[in-house]
Amino acid sequence: MVYSEKVMDHFANPRNVGEIENADGIGEVGNSKCGDIMKMYIKVDDDTISDVKFKTFGCGAAIATSSMATELIKGKKIDDALKLTNKAVMEALDGLPPVKVHCSVLAEQAIKAAVSDYYQKKGIDPEPIVGIIPECEEGHCHI
Amino acid sequence: MRQIYADNSATTKLSPVVLEKMMPYLTEVYGNPSSLYRIGGRAKEAVEAARENIARNLGAKRPSEIYFTSGGSESDNWALKGAAHALRSKGKNHIITSKFEHHAILHTCEALEKEGFEVTYLDVYENGIVHPEDVESAIKDTTAIVSIMYANNEIGTIQPIPEIGEICRRHKVLFHTDAVQAAGYVKINVEEQNIDLLSMTAHKIHGPKGCGLLYVRQGVKLENLIEGGAQERGRRAGTENVAGIVGLDAALQLAVDTMDERCAKLSVLRDRLIDELLKIERSRINGDRVKRLPNNVNMCFEGIEGESLLLKLDLNGVSASSGSACTSGSLDPSHVLLSIGLPHEIAHGSTRMTFSEDTTEEDIDYIAKIVPEIVSYLRGMSPLWEKIKLEERLGK
């Protein structure tokens, strides 16, 4: 198994690592049993994600996909951020080994979870906008 | 940057001494050992001299008990399938092994279960050691073979092989041991230790890849592995890997000659690194600290994942191995770490470093310096670590 140069770059120098104090939305996906947890913090101004940070427990691909996902949504309108697919994250990283595809799924879900939390805090039901975020990707976990 | 190879349980660097012994058989002595002319005869002599010397180094009674193979996995497959198939007609359909064997054994057992064999997987307890009394109580009338590895490939724990050998002999049950990791680090004597079948390979002891052996005690019935020629007494046909066989012999001889001094030096380095790394909070050593290979360090660091630690080590010039199965195409953590009772989330954060004679004190100091830095960096970005610390504060 070999990672692309882009994956290694985002693993070695991850962008937007950390937390946001008083974040407008916080999303956490994955679980420790599977070996991956992603936590994403967003700051929202005028429906735009003005800042985003992440913390990840996981393998090289989990860290790299978190990093890339934050780069791809920073400065974007919430609607556009919600359109980010795991495929787009993978493509931006020049691909992932097949066994690591679930990491990109987690990154997509982490964004959605953070946006859901943002709407919930505002008293808006997130489900019609964001959809349901599955607990754990079927077939990737063995709980 | 300092470059440190710390994955000697995966494979080792070919020793120059071994290469020199092999060279003639890669160049001028290219004859087929089965041919009658001189360069064939010279190749045959080299193979038989290696067989004789290896038999002596393993404490075997006869050179004819040594069968050359392509390596450890082949030997393990042959030992189990060969013995199981040969004994089935006698009503023997039960196999005893342990939960943390190499997959060459475990997957072979699974294949045999599909053929209708019954397999007992023994516990290895918290310290990663099989209890001989468990072997004895698992033996029944239908038991064909017991297979317990000499030393574990991930956590390096050394098993009570002579005790298990004695039990199997007393109960007239075949005993196989996978000595791939132990050879060269532990004194092996198949006669004294009552071993009937033993697998080993050259490339773990500074020999070439692609050559190993199966010791088969005279009188042990084993189904043939490869039909098609008279090589290896007709049981494993195919033109011999002459240079590989010469290399296997040279590597084992070198390992036996240097064993005491090398193991003493390695134990000191190993213990020093373990002591240093245990200073990291919420770290643990996996497997018995004393009954372990002198070159094996296997540790878990809570709150981080093994593959990212491994990649960070690589970026810092250290080649190590992650016990987590992320690298092997499966997302489950190591079956070995689960077998010693670690929960999934802790088993995910493991790393294995295995050293060789080339490892220096400076290497150990460098690793002892960078690992805490990497662990602390990865914990700094880990939501799991955040949770662990929060629970600590809440006094859980």
Interface residues (C-beta under 8 A of the other chain):
Chain A: M1 M8 F11 A12 P14 V17 G18 E28 S32 K33 C34 G35 D36 I37 M38 K39 F54 K55 T56 F57 G58 C59 G60 A62 I63 V99 H102 H140 C141 H142
Chain B: G303 I304 E305 G306 E307 S308 L311 L315 S324 C326 T327 G329 S330 L331 D332 P333 P343 H344 E345 H348 M381 S382 P383 L384 W385 E386
